Amino acid sequence: MYKTLDAPLSAHVEIDTNCNQRCRNCYNFWREDQPHLSIKLSGSLALRIANQLHAAGIFHAILTGGEPLIRV
């Protein structure tokens, strides 16, 4: 009747932390205190993480992060 999970049901990966907005609903509460902190994953690393999540059997993966128009 019960099923044992082999992996978490979901994973949330932030690819980029750069953002020029100050949205009230943002979960990156540290942005105003540490504006110099910038984390940016390369495209190959983000793809490698996505492949590892898939191989692990993650049911729901969210790849998010930053303001997309900043990287123009």
Phi and psi restraints in degrees (range 20) as a CNS / XPLOR table:
assign (resid 1 and name C) (resid 2 and name N)
       (resid 2 and name CA) (resid 2 and name C) 1.0 -93.7 20.0 2
assign (resid 2 and name N) (resid 2 and name CA)
       (resid 2 and name C) (resid 3 and name N) 1.0 148.3 20.0 2
assign (resid 2 and name C) (resid 3 and name N)
       (resid 3 and name CA) (resid 3 and name C) 1.0 -118.0 20.0 2
assign (resid 3 and name N) (resid 3 and name CA)
       (resid 3 and name C) (resid 4 and name N) 1.0 136.8 20.0 2
assign (resid 3 and name C) (resid 4 and name N)
       (resid 4 and name CA) (resid 4 and name C) 1.0 -88.4 20.0 2
assign (resid 4 and name N) (resid 4 and name CA)
       (resid 4 and name C) (resid 5 and name N) 1.0 134.0 20.0 2
assign (resid 4 and name C) (resid 5 and name N)
       (resid 5 and name CA) (resid 5 and name C) 1.0 -83.8 20.0 2
assign (resid 5 and name N) (resid 5 and name CA)
       (resid 5 and name C) (resid 6 and name N) 1.0 138.6 20.0 2
assign (resid 5 and name C) (resid 6 and name N)
       (resid 6 and name CA) (resid 6 and name C) 1.0 -92.4 20.0 2
assign (resid 6 and name N) (resid 6 and name CA)
       (resid 6 and name C) (resid 7 and name N) 1.0 -17.6 20.0 2
assign (resid 6 and name C) (resid 7 and name N)
       (resid 7 and name CA) (resid 7 and name C) 1.0 -152.5 20.0 2
assign (resid 7 and name N) (resid 7 and name CA)
       (resid 7 and name C) (resid 8 and name N) 1.0 164.7 20.0 2
assign (resid 7 and name C) (resid 8 and name N)
       (resid 8 and name CA) (resid 8 and name C) 1.0 -60.4 20.0 2
assign (resid 8 and name N) (resid 8 and name CA)
       (resid 8 and name C) (resid 9 and name N) 1.0 155.0 20.0 2
assign (resid 8 and name C) (resid 9 and name N)
       (resid 9 and name CA) (resid 9 and name C) 1.0 -72.2 20.0 2
assign (resid 9 and name N) (resid 9 and name CA)
       (resid 9 and name C) (resid 10 and name N) 1.0 -33.1 20.0 2
assign (resid 9 and name C) (resid 10 and name N)
       (resid 10 and name CA) (resid 10 and name C) 1.0 -143.2 20.0 2
assign (resid 10 and name N) (resid 10 and name CA)
       (resid 10 and name C) (resid 11 and name N) 1.0 159.8 20.0 2
assign (resid 10 and name C) (resid 11 and name N)
       (resid 11 and name CA) (resid 11 and name C) 1.0 -141.8 20.0 2
assign (resid 11 and name N) (resid 11 and name CA)
       (resid 11 and name C) (resid 12 and name N) 1.0 144.2 20.0 2
assign (resid 11 and name C) (resid 12 and name N)
       (resid 12 and name CA) (resid 12 and name C) 1.0 -124.2 20.0 2
assign (resid 12 and name N) (resid 12 and name CA)
       (resid 12 and name C) (resid 13 and name N) 1.0 116.9 20.0 2
assign (resid 12 and name C) (resid 13 and name N)
       (resid 13 and name CA) (resid 13 and name C) 1.0 -120.6 20.0 2
assign (resid 13 and name N) (resid 13 and name CA)
       (resid 13 and name C) (resid 14 and name N) 1.0 123.1 20.0 2
assign (resid 13 and name C) (resid 14 and name N)
       (resid 14 and name CA) (resid 14 and name C) 1.0 -93.8 20.0 2
assign (resid 14 and name N) (resid 14 and name CA)
       (resid 14 and name C) (resid 15 and name N) 1.0 116.9 20.0 2
assign (resid 14 and name C) (resid 15 and name N)
       (resid 15 and name CA) (resid 15 and name C) 1.0 -81.2 20.0 2
assign (resid 15 and name N) (resid 15 and name CA)
       (resid 15 and name C) (resid 16 and name N) 1.0 -32.2 20.0 2
assign (resid 15 and name C) (resid 16 and name N)
       (resid 16 and name CA) (resid 16 and name C) 1.0 -146.2 20.0 2
assign (resid 16 and name N) (resid 16 and name CA)
       (resid 16 and name C) (resid 17 and name N) 1.0 139.3 20.0 2
assign (resid 16 and name C) (resid 17 and name N)
       (resid 17 and name CA) (resid 17 and name C) 1.0 -104.0 20.0 2
assign (resid 17 and name N) (resid 17 and name CA)
       (resid 17 and name C) (resid 18 and name N) 1.0 -5.5 20.0 2
assign (resid 17 and name C) (resid 18 and name N)
       (resid 18 and name CA) (resid 18 and name C) 1.0 -69.6 20.0 2
assign (resid 18 and name N) (resid 18 and name CA)
       (resid 18 and name C) (resid 19 and name N) 1.0 130.9 20.0 2
assign (resid 18 and name C) (resid 19 and name N)
       (resid 19 and name CA) (resid 19 and name C) 1.0 -159.2 20.0 2
assign (resid 19 and name N) (resid 19 and name CA)
       (resid 19 and name C) (resid 20 and name N) 1.0 138.0 20.0 2
assign (resid 19 and name C) (resid 20 and name N)
       (resid 20 and name CA) (resid 20 and name C) 1.0 -102.7 20.0 2
assign (resid 20 and name N) (resid 20 and name CA)
       (resid 20 and name C) (resid 21 and name N) 1.0 9.2 20.0 2
assign (resid 20 and name C) (resid 21 and name N)
       (resid 21 and name CA) (resid 21 and name C) 1.0 -101.5 20.0 2
assign (resid 21 and name N) (resid 21 and name CA)
       (resid 21 and name C) (resid 22 and name N) 1.0 164.0 20.0 2
assign (resid 21 and name C) (resid 22 and name N)
       (resid 22 and name CA) (resid 22 and name C) 1.0 -129.8 20.0 2
assign (resid 22 and name N) (resid 22 and name CA)
       (resid 22 and name C) (resid 23 and name N) 1.0 61.5 20.0 2
assign (resid 22 and name C) (resid 23 and name N)
       (resid 23 and name CA) (resid 23 and name C) 1.0 -67.7 20.0 2
assign (resid 23 and name N) (resid 23 and name CA)
       (resid 23 and name C) (resid 24 and name N) 1.0 137.8 20.0 2
assign (resid 23 and name C) (resid 24 and name N)
       (resid 24 and name CA) (resid 24 and name C) 1.0 -68.3 20.0 2
assign (resid 24 and name N) (resid 24 and name CA)
       (resid 24 and name C) (resid 25 and name N) 1.0 -26.2 20.0 2
assign (resid 24 and name C) (resid 25 and name N)
       (resid 25 and name CA) (resid 25 and name C) 1.0 -91.4 20.0 2
assign (resid 25 and name N) (resid 25 and name CA)
       (resid 25 and name C) (resid 26 and name N) 1.0 3.7 20.0 2
assign (resid 25 and name C) (resid 26 and name N)
       (resid 26 and name CA) (resid 26 and name C) 1.0 -69.0 20.0 2
assign (resid 26 and name N) (resid 26 and name CA)
       (resid 26 and name C) (resid 27 and name N) 1.0 136.6 20.0 2
assign (resid 26 and name C) (resid 27 and name N)
       (resid 27 and name CA) (resid 27 and name C) 1.0 -85.0 20.0 2
assign (resid 27 and name N) (resid 27 and name CA)
       (resid 27 and name C) (resid 28 and name N) 1.0 -6.1 20.0 2
assign (resid 27 and name C) (resid 28 and name N)
       (resid 28 and name CA) (resid 28 and name C) 1.0 -88.2 20.0 2
assign (resid 28 and name N) (resid 28 and name CA)
       (resid 28 and name C) (resid 29 and name N) 1.0 71.2 20.0 2
assign (resid 28 and name C) (resid 29 and name N)
       (resid 29 and name CA) (resid 29 and name C) 1.0 -65.6 20.0 2
assign (resid 29 and name N) (resid 29 and name CA)
       (resid 29 and name C) (resid 30 and name N) 1.0 -18.1 20.0 2
assign (resid 29 and name C) (resid 30 and name N)
       (resid 30 and name CA) (resid 30 and name C) 1.0 -82.8 20.0 2
assign (resid 30 and name N) (resid 30 and name CA)
       (resid 30 and name C) (resid 31 and name N) 1.0 -7.7 20.0 2
assign (resid 30 and name C) (resid 31 and name N)
       (resid 31 and name CA) (resid 31 and name C) 1.0 -56.3 20.0 2
assign (resid 31 and name N) (resid 31 and name CA)
       (resid 31 and name C) (resid 32 and name N) 1.0 -42.8 20.0 2
assign (resid 31 and name C) (resid 32 and name N)
       (resid 32 and name CA) (resid 32 and name C) 1.0 -72.5 20.0 2
assign (resid 32 and name N) (resid 32 and name CA)
       (resid 32 and name C) (resid 33 and name N) 1.0 -31.2 20.0 2
assign (resid 32 and name C) (resid 33 and name N)
       (resid 33 and name CA) (resid 33 and name C) 1.0 -78.7 20.0 2
assign (resid 33 and name N) (resid 33 and name CA)
       (resid 33 and name C) (resid 34 and name N) 1.0 -29.6 20.0 2
assign (resid 33 and name C) (resid 34 and name N)
       (resid 34 and name CA) (resid 34 and name C) 1.0 -133.5 20.0 2
assign (resid 34 and name N) (resid 34 and name CA)
       (resid 34 and name C) (resid 35 and name N) 1.0 67.4 20.0 2
assign (resid 34 and name C) (resid 35 and name N)
       (resid 35 and name CA) (resid 35 and name C) 1.0 -66.6 20.0 2
assign (resid 35 and name N) (resid 35 and name CA)
       (resid 35 and name C) (resid 36 and name N) 1.0 -20.7 20.0 2
assign (resid 35 and name C) (resid 36 and name N)
       (resid 36 and name CA) (resid 36 and name C) 1.0 -78.1 20.0 2
assign (resid 36 and name N) (resid 36 and name CA)
       (resid 36 and name C) (resid 37 and name N) 1.0 -15.8 20.0 2
assign (resid 36 and name C) (resid 37 and name N)
       (resid 37 and name CA) (resid 37 and name C) 1.0 -74.4 20.0 2
assign (resid 37 and name N) (resid 37 and name CA)
       (resid 37 and name C) (resid 38 and name N) 1.0 115.3 20.0 2
assign (resid 37 and name C) (resid 38 and name N)
       (resid 38 and name CA) (resid 38 and name C) 1.0 -132.3 20.0 2
assign (resid 38 and name N) (resid 38 and name CA)
       (resid 38 and name C) (resid 39 and name N) 1.0 122.0 20.0 2
assign (resid 38 and name C) (resid 39 and name N)
       (resid 39 and name CA) (resid 39 and name C) 1.0 -119.1 20.0 2
assign (resid 39 and name N) (resid 39 and name CA)
       (resid 39 and name C) (resid 40 and name N) 1.0 126.6 20.0 2
assign (resid 39 and name C) (resid 40 and name N)
       (resid 40 and name CA) (resid 40 and name C) 1.0 -139.3 20.0 2
assign (resid 40 and name N) (resid 40 and name CA)
       (resid 40 and name C) (resid 41 and name N) 1.0 118.3 20.0 2
assign (resid 40 and name C) (resid 41 and name N)
       (resid 41 and name CA) (resid 41 and name C) 1.0 -83.7 20.0 2
assign (resid 41 and name N) (resid 41 and name CA)
       (resid 41 and name C) (resid 42 and name N) 1.0 141.9 20.0 2
assign (resid 41 and name C) (resid 42 and name N)
       (resid 42 and name CA) (resid 42 and name C) 1.0 -71.3 20.0 2
assign (resid 42 and name N) (resid 42 and name CA)
       (resid 42 and name C) (resid 43 and name N) 1.0 160.6 20.0 2
assign (resid 42 and name C) (resid 43 and name N)
       (resid 43 and name CA) (resid 43 and name C) 1.0 -61.0 20.0 2
assign (resid 43 and name N) (resid 43 and name CA)
       (resid 43 and name C) (resid 44 and name N) 1.0 -39.2 20.0 2
assign (resid 43 and name C) (resid 44 and name N)
       (resid 44 and name CA) (resid 44 and name C) 1.0 -68.1 20.0 2
assign (resid 44 and name N) (resid 44 and name CA)
       (resid 44 and name C) (resid 45 and name N) 1.0 -37.6 20.0 2
assign (resid 44 and name C) (resid 45 and name N)
       (resid 45 and name CA) (resid 45 and name C) 1.0 -69.3 20.0 2
assign (resid 45 and name N) (resid 45 and name CA)
       (resid 45 and name C) (resid 46 and name N) 1.0 -40.8 20.0 2
assign (resid 45 and name C) (resid 46 and name N)
       (resid 46 and name CA) (resid 46 and name C) 1.0 -61.3 20.0 2
assign (resid 46 and name N) (resid 46 and name CA)
       (resid 46 and name C) (resid 47 and name N) 1.0 -41.3 20.0 2
assign (resid 46 and name C) (resid 47 and name N)
       (resid 47 and name CA) (resid 47 and name C) 1.0 -66.5 20.0 2
assign (resid 47 and name N) (resid 47 and name CA)
       (resid 47 and name C) (resid 48 and name N) 1.0 -39.3 20.0 2
assign (resid 47 and name C) (resid 48 and name N)
       (resid 48 and name CA) (resid 48 and name C) 1.0 -64.1 20.0 2
assign (resid 48 and name N) (resid 48 and name CA)
       (resid 48 and name C) (resid 49 and name N) 1.0 -41.3 20.0 2
assign (resid 48 and name C) (resid 49 and name N)
       (resid 49 and name CA) (resid 49 and name C) 1.0 -63.7 20.0 2
assign (resid 49 and name N) (resid 49 and name CA)
       (resid 49 and name C) (resid 50 and name N) 1.0 -43.8 20.0 2
assign (resid 49 and name C) (resid 50 and name N)
       (resid 50 and name CA) (resid 50 and name C) 1.0 -60.8 20.0 2
assign (resid 50 and name N) (resid 50 and name CA)
       (resid 50 and name C) (resid 51 and name N) 1.0 -41.4 20.0 2
assign (resid 50 and name C) (resid 51 and name N)
       (resid 51 and name CA) (resid 51 and name C) 1.0 -65.8 20.0 2
assign (resid 51 and name N) (resid 51 and name CA)
       (resid 51 and name C) (resid 52 and name N) 1.0 -38.6 20.0 2
assign (resid 51 and name C) (resid 52 and name N)
       (resid 52 and name CA) (resid 52 and name C) 1.0 -67.7 20.0 2
assign (resid 52 and name N) (resid 52 and name CA)
       (resid 52 and name C) (resid 53 and name N) 1.0 -38.2 20.0 2
assign (resid 52 and name C) (resid 53 and name N)
       (resid 53 and name CA) (resid 53 and name C) 1.0 -62.7 20.0 2
assign (resid 53 and name N) (resid 53 and name CA)
       (resid 53 and name C) (resid 54 and name N) 1.0 -41.3 20.0 2
assign (resid 53 and name C) (resid 54 and name N)
       (resid 54 and name CA) (resid 54 and name C) 1.0 -64.6 20.0 2
assign (resid 54 and name N) (resid 54 and name CA)
       (resid 54 and name C) (resid 55 and name N) 1.0 -44.6 20.0 2
assign (resid 54 and name C) (resid 55 and name N)
       (resid 55 and name CA) (resid 55 and name C) 1.0 -64.4 20.0 2
assign (resid 55 and name N) (resid 55 and name CA)
       (resid 55 and name C) (resid 56 and name N) 1.0 -31.4 20.0 2
assign (resid 55 and name C) (resid 56 and name N)
       (resid 56 and name CA) (resid 56 and name C) 1.0 -77.0 20.0 2
assign (resid 56 and name N) (resid 56 and name CA)
       (resid 56 and name C) (resid 57 and name N) 1.0 -11.7 20.0 2
assign (resid 56 and name C) (resid 57 and name N)
       (resid 57 and name CA) (resid 57 and name C) 1.0 86.3 20.0 2
assign (resid 57 and name N) (resid 57 and name CA)
       (resid 57 and name C) (resid 58 and name N) 1.0 24.7 20.0 2
assign (resid 57 and name C) (resid 58 and name N)
       (resid 58 and name CA) (resid 58 and name C) 1.0 -64.5 20.0 2
assign (resid 58 and name N) (resid 58 and name CA)
       (resid 58 and name C) (resid 59 and name N) 1.0 128.8 20.0 2
assign (resid 58 and name C) (resid 59 and name N)
       (resid 59 and name CA) (resid 59 and name C) 1.0 -75.1 20.0 2
assign (resid 59 and name N) (resid 59 and name CA)
       (resid 59 and name C) (resid 60 and name N) 1.0 -39.1 20.0 2
assign (resid 59 and name C) (resid 60 and name N)
       (resid 60 and name CA) (resid 60 and name C) 1.0 -138.0 20.0 2
assign (resid 60 and name N) (resid 60 and name CA)
       (resid 60 and name C) (resid 61 and name N) 1.0 116.5 20.0 2
assign (resid 60 and name C) (resid 61 and name N)
       (resid 61 and name CA) (resid 61 and name C) 1.0 -117.7 20.0 2
assign (resid 61 and name N) (resid 61 and name CA)
       (resid 61 and name C) (resid 62 and name N) 1.0 135.4 20.0 2
assign (resid 61 and name C) (resid 62 and name N)
       (resid 62 and name CA) (resid 62 and name C) 1.0 -117.9 20.0 2
assign (resid 62 and name N) (resid 62 and name CA)
       (resid 62 and name C) (resid 63 and name N) 1.0 115.9 20.0 2
assign (resid 62 and name C) (resid 63 and name N)
       (resid 63 and name CA) (resid 63 and name C) 1.0 -104.7 20.0 2
assign (resid 63 and name N) (resid 63 and name CA)
       (resid 63 and name C) (resid 64 and name N) 1.0 117.0 20.0 2
assign (resid 63 and name C) (resid 64 and name N)
       (resid 64 and name CA) (resid 64 and name C) 1.0 -142.9 20.0 2
assign (resid 64 and name N) (resid 64 and name CA)
       (resid 64 and name C) (resid 65 and name N) 1.0 -178.9 20.0 2
assign (resid 64 and name C) (resid 65 and name N)
       (resid 65 and name CA) (resid 65 and name C) 1.0 133.9 20.0 2
assign (resid 65 and name N) (resid 65 and name CA)
       (resid 65 and name C) (resid 66 and name N) 1.0 138.3 20.0 2
assign (resid 65 and name C) (resid 66 and name N)
       (resid 66 and name CA) (resid 66 and name C) 1.0 66.5 20.0 2
assign (resid 66 and name N) (resid 66 and name CA)
       (resid 66 and name C) (resid 67 and name N) 1.0 179.2 20.0 2
assign (resid 66 and name C) (resid 67 and name N)
       (resid 67 and name CA) (resid 67 and name C) 1.0 -93.5 20.0 2
assign (resid 67 and name N) (resid 67 and name CA)
       (resid 67 and name C) (resid 68 and name N) 1.0 115.8 20.0 2
assign (resid 67 and name C) (resid 68 and name N)
       (resid 68 and name CA) (resid 68 and name C) 1.0 -62.0 20.0 2
assign (resid 68 and name N) (resid 68 and name CA)
       (resid 68 and name C) (resid 69 and name N) 1.0 -29.5 20.0 2
assign (resid 68 and name C) (resid 69 and name N)
       (resid 69 and name CA) (resid 69 and name C) 1.0 -80.1 20.0 2
assign (resid 69 and name N) (resid 69 and name CA)
       (resid 69 and name C) (resid 70 and name N) 1.0 -6.6 20.0 2
assign (resid 69 and name C) (resid 70 and name N)
       (resid 70 and name CA) (resid 70 and name C) 1.0 -70.0 20.0 2
assign (resid 70 and name N) (resid 70 and name CA)
       (resid 70 and name C) (resid 71 and name N) 1.0 -27.8 20.0 2
assign (resid 70 and name C) (resid 71 and name N)
       (resid 71 and name CA) (resid 71 and name C) 1.0 -90.3 20.0 2
assign (resid 71 and name N) (resid 71 and name CA)
       (resid 71 and name C) (resid 72 and name N) 1.0 21.3 20.0 2
